[in-house]
Amino acid sequence: MGVKIIATGKALPNFKVDNDRIKELVDTDSEWITSRTGIAARHVALEESALQISVRAARQAMRGDAFLGVKGGSPGELQPGAGAIDPADIGLVIFATVTPDMLVPSMASLVKKEMGLENAVGFDLNAACSGFLFAAWTAQSLMMTSGIKKALVIGSERLSRIVNWEDRGTCILFGDGAGAAVLELDDSKTGIIDTHMQNYDDVNDVLICGMQYIEIPFIKEEPKDMFLKMNGTQVFRFAVGAVSEVMDKLLAKTGYSVKDIDYIVPHQANIRIINNIAQKYDIPIDKFQISIENTGNTSAASVPMAMDDLLRSGKVQAGDKVMLIGFGGGLSAGAMLVEF
């Protein structure tokens, strides 16, 4: 019995902010940003809520119109995805985010109501940039033990709300967006082969974001900064090491080698991290899905959006093995091997 990914979707806010707009805010240069990060632009939600972006991505996934190539077929021959998915069939919604529109109800509950998913139970999950992988892993586990037939997993962020737009070390990196996937319990398909998730203690607070609540009359609390703070050098070192560790451990668990992997969908944090992994494992860079140029780092939305880009490219053939990789705040990292 397996859990497979049968459909994907993504959505970006309408307002696009290229590097030239960023250099109006902080002392930086467009070419420097691109060469150091691989980012040329990012999207910022001005009119849209996180819920609206997420529902757009989820509805696209529910259409089931992502395409897979046909193994052995003629060049360019495509096979449609799952087809339209009945909202009544969704039994679970897991929503990964660090930037919800509100604390109560959960974003999953809001999606359930907005989309009329009458038979679904839902909850939110916060694992920062690894959020989608944690959510998909959780959904798979619940489906295997509870008999849930279909689940909707969403990674969505409005990081523009917690970015310090006066800090050139972070404001150049992040963007808003949402990605979604529908998972199905299927006796006849392998789907998700295995997953390895891992946490590391952030002993030096290299990636944090505080929260300030309303003052209460019984205690005087110190004000807290409510924006992302990141030590870029230390996060880079962590990411390179953590990605290698979770990849190695997942491959050891599954018995596959790097050569058996057809495509890799990494968290879109920085092009240098992706290049480093490609060089370390001697993997051709064209095996990596790289979507960072026009999205920036969208945290929990990053992996599902990039996965949607890969599936819609037509490159993935039926039976191909794709590795999804996440890493970020917590500190956390994970890898999931999927057969399509």
Buried (B, 14 or more C-beta within 10 A) or exposed (E): EBBBBBBBBBBBBEBBBBBEBBBEBBEBEBEEBBEBBBBBBBBBBEEBBBBBBBBBBBBBBBBBBBBBBBEEEEEEEEEEBBEEBEBEBBBBBBBBBBBBBEEEBBBBBBBBEBBEBEBBBBBBBBBBBBBBBBBBBBBBEBBBEEEBBBBBBBBBBBBBBBBBEEBBBBBBBBBBBBBBBBBBBBEEBBBBBBBBBBBBEBEEEBBBBEEEEEEEEEEEEEEEEEBBBBBBEBBBEBBBEBBBBBBBBBBEBBEBEBEEBBBBBBBBBBBBBBBBBBEEBEBEEEBBBBBBBBBBBBBBBBBBBBBBBBBBEBBBBEEBBBBBBBBBBBBBBBBBBBBB
